[in-house]
């Protein structure tokens, strides 16, 4: 590390005309072209764009982790004035984890499953600084406390699989910060986490980075998260930066059509699925070796002009009056501000009679304990109370969202509904028939056909060895009531057309499809038998914002056409606000609030709903949010709290009554119910979590 100057005052990181290629048998594939970035001490820069645009490739080039076939084909990466390409393998080993650290999207990919967390944390200061095992242990315990992990000693002695996903991510962050690096790279560090855990980790990273004066590069497709964490932003498309500037400049005065397209895909509070629907970006990202001449975004751009936009080279241009704001577009000053009003359906939606009625449904799992302590106390059987007294209904053509953190019972309820589990008590009436105690194997074919599911991960739900046409044909033959190969084939082609996929996808296998295309096939399969009810379990959480907007629009279009009831399970409250007609909020197996979307998203709130809303990142500088960070973790469902299930984390707890008594269900009117001890008048007096700030005019 002697090559880095002591007391360096220049930029922590400089990427100068960086070009990154991957060597294949056919040719060099240019993954990143002409990337420039200057990062000063304590500054945070966000990299945003669709999957495949080169964000992670830039991070890997900075870490000098490009694999055997990746190389820097042009330009430089300078860390504190030193070209990283000139460092030896030993110098790079000393640099990584000490001066430069990285937090990856999947924490289990960064943790060794066969080593205790403490051993992995202690390795960092012992290897990089040569400290004793005792000192390394003390520092690791202190850092675990700094990242707000309860009982650091227990975490030190735990294997990674023995702690939750949020705790795993905090351990990885602690590991990255143990040597107080000057540069921290974060690649989608919160994508797989609940919004409440995400809010805590985002605040934690900002707090620790400020304490250590760490510079950060934040890679994310969540523009709301970028707004909350970053000073500047670089929007990447097809390996190039197409717009950069301060967060305020880019969010308020976006100049590139691609940036405008990304914002059109986001369900902001002002969006409305009927009057102001999301506008998906048409087409797909070009492959690196198939980029069109001139502007790579040209084939998808509404403002493309032949003879101007397709002429290389296309350089970054400074935006007048905004120092540091640059855009790679020849027409940026000719394009009018974006209009996200969209084109609504123009139809007034009506709902029919209830198609699904849940009445005091419970789902318990037996847990046998043969330990000596259990035998002495006579408690050899305990119960996991996954769902407790669930009651609500869903009507024809209605979208009901079920929201809450992981472990709150959403997916368990879906399993009972689909017949993968049976209810312990209560009723699950579907089209007037109680199916709660009937497993899927014993349900009538008509009942199975009428209730289908769209899963979160399309990669795991499609058979990799069968064609798309073959998989859809099987469902149609089983549930569609259509016989004959030609009639079945015609129905498959109709389904592909409905989900906006070309007819030749009939012969493709899942490996030949993108994530968004696979999800569309999953939707086609769910709707193949014209179901009455579709359960969508986080159907767009793993997709890019542009693909998610298209898939969301597709779900709504099919629902309108067939008047299907949609049960939407999600932790993305921005999307829930946009998509749902009614919302059911669950916590630790209980429904704590339910009502129409407008009612649930404005006071009176249940304190848990209030905390969920405050945790949602919103990509709008005119929105002001109240900050409520939930302390602690979700209690165990084996030993849930007595009284109100939320009292152990509640920021509005009013006393012992919350600890001892189950809260009553308060009727706030019009089917809006809140399970809370706090009087309704007091809940109505709570200030809104999300407030639209008044816009400041140029004269002001």
N, C-alpha and C positions, 0 to 999 in steps of 0.2 A: 504493500500500500504506500510505499515511499514515493511512488511516482506522482501521487496527488499532492498538490501544493498545500501546505499548512495555511489556514486562514484564507482559503480561496474565496474571493468576493464576486467572481463572475457568475454566469449562468450555471446552474447545477447540471442541466442537460441541454445539449444542442443537437438537433437532427438537421443536417444540411444536405438538401437535395437527395434525400435517402431513397435509394431504389433497392428493392428486395426481389429476388427471383428464386424459383424452384426448378431444379434441373430434372427433366424427364427424358425418356428415350427419344421423343419426337423433337423437343426443343426446350429452351429456357422459357418458363412461364413467369411473366412479370406480375408478381402479386401486389407490390406497392411501387408507385411511381412518383418521384419528385415530392417527397414528404419533408416538410420543414416545420420545426418546432423549437421554440426557445422557452425554457422553464427556469424561472428564478427561484431563489430560496423561499420556502414557505408557500409557494403558489400551487394551486390545483387546476389542472387542465382536464377537461372531459373529451373523450373521443366517442362519437356516436355515429350510427349508421346501421344498415341492415347486415345480417350475417353474410360473411364472404366479402365485406368491403375492405378488409385489411387491418382492422383495429388490433386484433390479437397478434397478427403478424408483426406489427410495429413493436408491441410489447416484447415479443420473443427476440426481435432483433436487438432491442436495448439490453436484454438479459444475455444476448449471444447464445440463445437456445434455438437454433433454426433447423436442427436435425441434420442428417447426413447429406441431404440434397438441397438444403436451403443456403443461400449466400447473399451477402450485400454486394449487389452488382454495380452500385454507384453511390457516391456521396459518403457521408460520415455520420457516426454517432459519437459525440464528444461528451464525456462525463467529467465535469470539473476541468475542462480543457484538454483532456487526454482522449485520443481516439481509441475506443474500446477494441477495435479490430487489431490493434498492435499489441494487446496484452497476451501474455502466455497463458496456458491452461491453469497453471498454479495461481497466477495473479487474478484470473477470472474467478477461480474457486474462492479466493479470499474476498473478492469484491461482492459476490452474490451472498445475500443473507447478512452481510455486514454493512456495506455502503448502499447497496441496492437490494431491496426486498420485494417480493411479489405475493399477492394474495389471489388465489385462483377461485374460479366459480364454484367448483365442487370441493369442499374441504376434505373429503375422504381421499381425494387424489393426492393431497399434500401430506396426509398423515399415514404413518406406517401402522397397519392394523395389528402387528405382532409386538409392538412396543408400547409401554405405558406413555401417556401424554407427558408426564414429568420428565422421562428420559429424553424424549424428543425435544422438549423445550431446553433442557440443560445442555444439550449438544451445542446449541448456538453460541453462547458465551464461552464455553469450554474450548470449542474449536477456533473461533475467531479471535478470542482475547486471551486464551490460555489461563483462565481463572480456575480455582479449585472447584471440586464437585459441590462442596458445601456452599460456597458463594454463588455458584450457578443455580443451586436449588433455591436459595433465598431470593435471588433475583427473579427466578421463574414464578415463585409463589407471589411475589409482589406484583409482577406483571399480570398474573391471572386476576388478582384483586383489582388492578387498574382497569382491566377490561370488563369489570363488573360481574365476574363469575362467582356465584355463591360457593362457599366452602372450597377454596383453592386446594387445600390438602387432599380432599376427596378426588378432585379432578386430576391432580398430579398422579394419584395412584390408580386412575381409571384407564382402561383401554379405550381407543376412539369409539368403538361400537357401544360402549356403556354410557355415553353422553348423547344429548339431543343434537340435531343438526345445527341449531343456533349456537349451542355451546361449542361444537366442533369448529364452527367458523370463528368464534372468539378465541379459541386456542390457536388457530392458524394466524389470526391477527396479532395475538400476543407473541407468537414465534417470530413474526415478521418485524415486530417493533423492539425485540429484546436487545438488539445491538444499536438501537437508535439510528436507523439508516437515514441518509440524506435524501434518498429517493424511494418512494413507495409506489408500486404499480398494482392497481386493483382491477382485475378482470371479472366483471359481473359478480362481485362478491356477495350480493344479496338476492340474486335471482330466485333461488330455490327456497327462500325463507318467508315466513309470515310477515305481513306488513308491520306488525307490532315489534317483532324481532328486528326487522330491517330498520325501522326508525331508531331503535336503540343502538344498533351497530353503526349506522351512519353518523349519529351524534357522537358515539364513542371514537370513531376514526378521526372525526374532525377535532375532537378535544385533545386526543393524544398527538395528532400531527401538529397542532398548535403548540403543545407543550414542548415537543422536540424540534419544532421549526422544520418539519419534514415537507419536502415537495412531493406532490402526488400527481399521477396520471390515472384518471378514473374512466374505465371502459364500461359503457352501459348502453342498452337500447332504451332505457327508461329516462325519458327527457325530464320528468318531474324530479327524479333523483339527481340529475345533473344540475338542475336549477338550485337544489338545496345544498349541493356540495362543492360546486366548482366556481372559479373566478373567470376562466375563459373556456371556450368550447371550439373544437374542430369537428366539423361535419364531414365524414368520409363517404365516398361513393366509388366503387369499383377501383380501389387502390389509390385514389387521389383525394386530397382535401378539396372540397368544393366551396366551403365557406368557413371562415374563422373570425373570431372576435370575442369581446366580452360576452358573458351570458346575457346581460341586459340588451346589448346591441343585437345579438342573433335572435333572441326570443321575441323582442319587440319590433325589430326592423329586419326580419329575415329577407334576404335578397335572392338566394338561389332557389329555383323551382323545386329542387329535391328537398331542401330544408322545409319549404312550404308544404310539400307533399307529406313529409313525415308528421308535421303538426296537424295536417288534415286527417291523419289516421288515429289521433289520440282522443279518447273520450273526455274532453274537458267539461267542467261544470256547465258550460253554456251549450253543450251539445244536447240534442234531443233526437231520439231514434225515429220520430215521426216527422218533425218539422226541420231538424238540422242533423241529418244522419252523417256518419263518418264517410270520408271519401278515400277509398283505397287507391294506392298507386297502381296503375295498370302495368302489365308486363312483369318481367323478371330481371334481376341483376345479370348483366352479361358475364360470361366466363372470361377469366383474365386474358386468354389467348384469342378471344373473339370480340374485343372492344371495338366499337365503331370509331372511325376517324373523328377528330375534333372532340366534341362533348360526348362522354360516355353515356350520359343520361338522355341523350337526344331521342332514342326510340321510345322513351316513356314520357317525354316532356310535352306539355300542351303548348309550349311557346317556341318549339323548334322551328327554325327557318333554314331551309336548304341553301347552301351557298355561303352561309355565315357561321352557323353553329357546327357544321361538319368540317371546318377548315382548321387543321392543326398548324402551329402549336396553340394551345389554349392556356394562357397564363392567368395567374391570380391578378385581380384588379382591385385597387383600393376604392373603398366606398367614400364618397365625398362627405367631409365633415365628421367622419367617424374614424379617428386614428386607430389603426390596428384591425379594423373591420375590413376583411378582404373576401372577394367572391370570384369563383372561376366560371364566369358566364359573360358572354359578349352582349347580352340583352338585359342585364340586371337593372339598368336605369330606365328601361322601357316597359318593364313588367309592372302591372298594377298590383297593389297589395292583395294578398290572398283573400278569397271569399269562401269561408267554410260553411256557408248556409246550406250547401248540398241541395239535393232534390228529394223532398219528402214524398211519402207514399200518397199523400193527399186524401187518405181514407181515415175515417173516424173508427177506431178499433172498438169492438164490442166483445164482451166475454159471455160465454154460455154458462150452463149449470156446472157445479163441481164434478170433475172427472176423478179426482183423488181426494179422499177425506182421511186424515190421520187423527185418531182420537185416543189420547193418553197412551201412546205407544211407548213401551219400554223394551230395551235390549240389554240383558245382563249376560256376562260370560262367567262360568264357574272357574275358580282357580283353587286347586287343591294344594294344601300345605301340610306336609307330613313331618315337619320339624318338631323337635321335642317341645319347644315353646308353644307351638300351636296345639299339640296333643294335650299338654298340661291345661291350657286354657279352654280346651274343647272347641277350638275354632279351626278345624281342619279344612273347611270349605269357606272361601271368601268369594265375593262377587265383584267383577269389574262392571261398573254401571256406565256403559257406553252411551246409552240413550235413556233419558228419564222424563216421562210424561210429555211426550212430543204430541202437540195438537195443532193442526192447521189444515187448510184445504187449498186445492188448485183447480181453477175453472178452465173450461174449454177456451183455447187460444190465448191463455194467460201465461206470462213468464214470471215464475216465482224463484227468487234467488235465495240460497241458503249460504250464509257467510259466517266466518269465525276462524280462529286460529287452528293450526294442525292439532289434532287430539281432542277437538271439541265435539266430535261425533257425527260430522257431516257425511263422511264416507261410509261409516257403519250404517247410518240411516239409508243410504243409497243401496247398500248390500241387502238390507232387509226388503226394501222396495222391489229390487230386482229378483229376489228369491234366492240369493246366494247365502243369506242367513234367514232365520225365522225369528219373529218377534217373541219376546218373553211374555208380555202382557199387552193389552190394548188392541185397537182395531187399525187395520190398514185396508181401507175400502177403495177398490179401483173399479169404477163403473158399476158401483152398487154391490160389489162382491168382496167379502173379507178375504184377502190373500196373505195376511201377515204370518199365518202359521203354515203356509203351503210353500215348500221349497220349489225351486225352478224346475226340477226334474219331474215334479208331480203336477205342475200347472198345465192347464189346457193350452194347446197350440195357439188358439186365438188370443189368450191372455198374454202369452209370451210375445206374439207378434205385435200386440197393441202397446207394449211397453219396451222401448229400446234405449240403448245408451251410447253416448259419444264419450270415449275415454280421453284422459289427459294426454297420454303418450301414444300417438299413432304408430310408432316404431314397434311397439310390443303387441299390438292388437291385429296386425296384418300378417298373414302367413307368407314368409319370404319366398317360398318355393312355388306359390301359385300366382297366376296373373290376376290383375285387377278384375278383368271380365269374369274369370272363373270364380273369384270370391264373391262378387256381387250376384252372379247367376245362382250360386248355391243358396243365398238368402232368399232370392226371389222364388226359387222352386219350393223352398221350405215354407215360406210365409206369404209370398205374394199372390198365391192362388193362380199362377200362370203356368200352363203346360206347353210343351213343344219348344224345341231349340230356337226356332226363329222368333217366336213370341217373346221368349226369355231374353234373347239377344237384343231385340228391339227395346225391351224395358230397360236393360243395362245401358244402352246408348242414350235413352231418354234421361236416366239418372245422371250419367256423366254430363249431359248437357245442362241439367238442373244445377249441378255443382260447378259449372263453368270449366269443365275439363274436356280437351279434344277427344274425338272418337277413337283415335289411335292408342289412347291410354288403355283401351280394352285389352291389348296384348302386352302391356308393360307389367313388370314385376315391381314390388315395393322398393327394391334397391335403386330403381331407375327414377324414383320420384323424390321431390324435395319434401321437407317437413310439412309445408303448407298443403302440398298436393296430396300427401298421405292423409292429412286430417280431412281433406275434402272427400277422399274415398271413404273414410270412417263415417262421415256425415251421410254420404250416399247410402252406405250399408245400413245405417240406423233408420233411414227413411224409406228403405226399399219395400217394406211391407205396409206402408201407409199407417204408422203407429198413431195411437191417440195421445201418448205421452212419451216424451224423450227426456232422459236424464243426461245432462251435459256436465261432466266432472272436469272442471278446469280445462275446457277444450282449447283455449288459445294461450295458456300461460307460457308454453315453450316456444311460441312463434314470434317472429319479428312483428313490430307494430303495423307494418304495411300488410303483411299476410294476415295478422290477427283482425285487422279492420275488414279485409275481404271475407274472411271466414265468418265473422260476426254478422256482416251484412247478408251473407248467404243463409245463415241460420234463421235470421228474421224474415227473409224473403220466402223461404220454404214454409216457415210457420204461418205467415200470412196466407199463403196459397192453400195449405191443407188444414188450417185452423188447429194446429197441433198445440198441445200444452207442453211448455218447456220448463223443466226443473233445472235451474242453473246453479251449480255448486262452484263457489269461487272465494278467493281471499282478496281479489282485486276490486276494491270498492268503487274505483273510478268507472270500471266497466259495468259493475252492478248498477250504479246510478244511471248509466246510459241505457242499459238493456232491460232491466227488470221493471215489472209493474208492481210487484209486492216483494218485500224483503223479510226473511226470517233470520234473526241473529241468534246463533247458538254459542253457548259457553259451557264447557265441561259436561256435555250431554243434555243441558237444559236449554229451552228457548227463553231468552231473557227479554227479547223485544220482537214484535212483528207488526207490520202495517204496510201501507202503500209506500212506494219509494220516496215520494215527497215528504211524507210524515216521518219516516225513519231518518231522513237526512237533514231534518231541521228540528229544533227543540220542540217538545221535551224529548230528551234522549235517556236511554239507560246509560249509566256511567261507562259500561263496556263499549257500547256503540259509540259513545263520544270519543273514547280512546282509539277505537279503530279508525274513525274518521280523521282524527288528528294525525294518524300515522301514514295516511295516503299521500304520496308525493304527487303534486299537481304542477304540470308544466305551463304555468301561467303566472307572469310577474304581477298581475293585477289582483291575485288572490292572496289574502292574508289568513294564516291558519293559527289556531291555538295549538301550543305544543303540550302534549300529554304523553309522557313516556311511562309505560307500565313497568313497574319494578317486579322482579322475581319471575319465576316460571309457572306454567300451568300446573296446578296441583295434580297429584296422582289420582287416577280414576279408581284405583283400588282402595284408597283411603281419602275420599273427597271431604272437603270442609263441611262441618255442621253449619246449619243456617244458610245464608246466601252463598252460593258457590263462588261468587266473585269477591267476597269480602277480603280475602288475603292479599288482593292486588288493587283494591278499589281506592281511588283518590278522593272519593266522596263518602267514605264510610262514616256513618253517624253514631256508632256506638255498639254496645253489647248486643242489641237486638239483631244486628247484622250477623253476629257470630252464632246466635242461638236459635233464631227462627227463620224458617223458609219465607221469602218475601211474598207478599200477596201480588196478584196480577191486577195492575191498575188499568182501568179502561179509560184511555185518553180520547175515545170517540171515534166513530167511523171504522171500527175494526182495528184500531191501533192499541196494542196492549204492551205494557212494560211491567216486568217482574222486579219490583224494587220497594224497599222500605221508605225511601224518600218520598214525601208527599208530592202529588202531581203539581201543585202550585209552585213548589220549589224547583221542580224539574223544568217547568215552563219558563222560569226566570233565568235559567242558564243561558249564557251568551252563545250564539252560534259558533261552531268550530271553524267553519269556512265562511269568510266574508270577502265580498268583492270590494277592493279599494277603489275610491273615486279616481278617475283618470285625471292626470295633471296636463293641462293644455300648454302649448308653447308660450302663450302670453304670461302664464303663471310662473 
